[in-house]
Amino acid sequence: MARKKKIPSIDDAIALIVERIYADLGAENRRLREQLTHLGRKVAGLERRINRLQNEAELRQLRPSGEPAAPRKRVSPEKAQKTILVRLKRARGNFVTSKELGGPLGIGRATVALRVKELREQGHEIVSSPRKGYALL
């Protein structure tokens, strides 16, 4: 007599399918966990890089004295010249530093020197002295 092949019952088939699904879900779960771990490491690295760049930017804005530099503004040359001239007139021949001239305008020492040069070309008698600043005669 020929042997009959055992036909699995419906319950056995369902149990086998459920086992395969759990195995597939477990593998997928492991794969997703690995991806999350990898992404977490990348995010942590990016955060460290952002912090380092922010610290470098803050250091660049510090003056040698350690105090923060005033934010630079865009001021028209005419307005800067007018303000510098008014401040020099108020000083009545006394020297005014470029920091005092440019600070409220948010312009630096080099820009103050450029604007003073332009004022001299316009005919104003302005003298300068190292470490003292500028004075209007």
C-alpha positions as CSV (number, residue, x, y, z in Angstrom):
1,M,0.0,0.0,0.0
2,A,1.1,3.4,-0.8
3,R,1.6,5.8,2.0
4,K,-0.6,8.7,2.1
5,K,0.9,12.2,2.3
6,K,0.0,13.9,5.5
7,I,-2.1,16.9,4.6
8,P,-1.5,19.6,7.2
9,S,-4.6,20.8,9.0
10,I,-5.7,24.3,8.6
11,D,-4.6,25.0,12.2
12,D,-1.1,23.7,11.4
13,A,-0.9,25.9,8.2
14,I,-2.0,29.0,10.1
15,A,0.5,28.3,12.8
16,L,3.3,27.9,10.2
17,I,2.3,31.2,8.5
18,V,2.2,33.0,11.8
19,E,5.7,31.7,12.7
20,R,7.0,33.0,9.4
21,I,5.4,36.3,9.9
22,Y,6.9,36.7,13.4
23,A,10.3,35.7,12.0
24,D,10.0,38.3,9.2
25,L,8.8,40.9,11.7
26,G,11.7,40.2,14.0
27,A,14.2,40.6,11.1
28,E,12.5,43.8,10.0
29,N,12.5,45.0,13.6
30,R,16.3,44.4,14.0
31,R,17.0,46.1,10.7
32,L,14.9,49.2,11.8
33,R,16.7,49.3,15.2
34,E,20.1,49.2,13.4
35,Q,19.0,52.1,11.2
36,L,17.8,54.1,14.1
37,T,21.0,53.6,16.0
38,H,23.0,54.6,12.9
39,L,20.8,57.7,12.4
40,G,21.2,58.6,16.1
41,R,25.0,58.5,15.8
42,K,24.8,60.8,12.7
43,V,22.5,63.2,14.5
44,A,24.9,63.3,17.5
45,G,27.8,64.0,15.2
46,L,25.9,66.8,13.5
47,E,25.0,68.3,16.8
48,R,28.6,68.3,17.9
49,R,29.6,69.9,14.6
50,I,26.9,72.6,15.0
51,N,28.1,73.4,18.5
52,R,31.7,73.6,17.4
53,L,30.8,76.0,14.6
54,Q,28.7,78.2,16.9
55,N,31.5,78.4,19.4
56,E,33.9,79.4,16.6
57,A,31.5,82.1,15.3
58,E,31.2,83.4,18.9
59,L,34.9,83.5,19.3
60,R,35.3,85.4,16.0
61,Q,33.0,88.1,17.3
62,L,34.9,88.6,20.6
63,R,37.4,91.4,20.8
64,P,40.9,90.8,22.3
65,S,39.5,92.2,25.6
66,G,36.9,89.4,25.7
67,E,33.9,91.7,25.3
68,P,31.5,91.0,22.4
69,A,31.9,93.1,19.3
70,A,29.0,95.4,18.3
71,P,27.0,94.0,15.4
72,R,28.0,95.6,12.1
73,K,25.3,97.6,10.3
74,R,25.0,98.9,6.8
75,V,25.2,102.6,7.1
76,S,25.3,104.9,4.0
77,P,28.6,106.7,3.5
78,E,26.8,110.0,3.6
79,K,25.2,109.3,6.9
80,A,28.5,108.0,8.4
81,Q,30.3,111.2,7.2
82,K,27.7,113.5,8.6
83,T,27.6,111.7,12.0
84,I,31.5,111.7,12.2
85,L,31.6,115.4,11.4
86,V,29.0,116.2,14.0
87,R,30.8,114.2,16.7
88,L,34.1,115.9,15.8
89,K,32.5,119.4,16.0
90,R,31.0,118.5,19.4
91,A,34.5,117.5,20.6
92,R,35.7,121.2,19.9
93,G,39.2,120.4,18.8
94,N,39.8,117.5,21.2
95,F,40.7,114.1,19.9
96,V,38.0,111.4,19.5
97,T,38.9,107.8,18.9
98,S,37.7,105.8,16.0
99,K,35.9,103.5,18.4
100,E,33.9,106.5,19.8
101,L,33.2,107.7,16.2
102,G,32.2,104.4,14.7
103,G,30.8,102.5,17.7
104,P,27.3,104.0,17.7
105,L,27.1,103.6,13.9
106,G,28.2,100.0,14.1
107,I,31.2,100.6,11.7
108,G,34.8,99.6,12.3
109,R,38.0,101.5,12.6
110,A,38.9,101.0,8.9
111,T,35.6,102.4,7.8
112,V,36.0,105.4,10.1
113,A,39.4,106.1,8.5
114,L,37.9,105.9,5.0
115,R,35.1,108.3,5.9
116,V,37.6,110.7,7.5
117,K,39.7,110.6,4.4
118,E,36.6,111.4,2.3
119,L,35.8,114.3,4.6
120,R,39.4,115.6,4.2
121,E,39.0,115.5,0.4
122,Q,35.8,117.6,0.8
123,G,37.9,120.3,2.5
124,H,37.5,119.7,6.2
125,E,40.6,120.1,8.3
126,I,40.9,116.9,10.3
127,V,44.1,115.8,12.0
128,S,44.8,112.3,13.3
129,S,47.2,111.0,15.9
130,P,48.0,107.4,16.7
131,R,46.4,106.2,19.8
132,K,44.5,109.5,20.2
133,G,42.1,109.5,17.3
134,Y,40.8,112.4,15.2
135,A,40.3,116.1,15.8
136,L,38.6,118.8,13.7
137,L,40.6,122.0,13.5
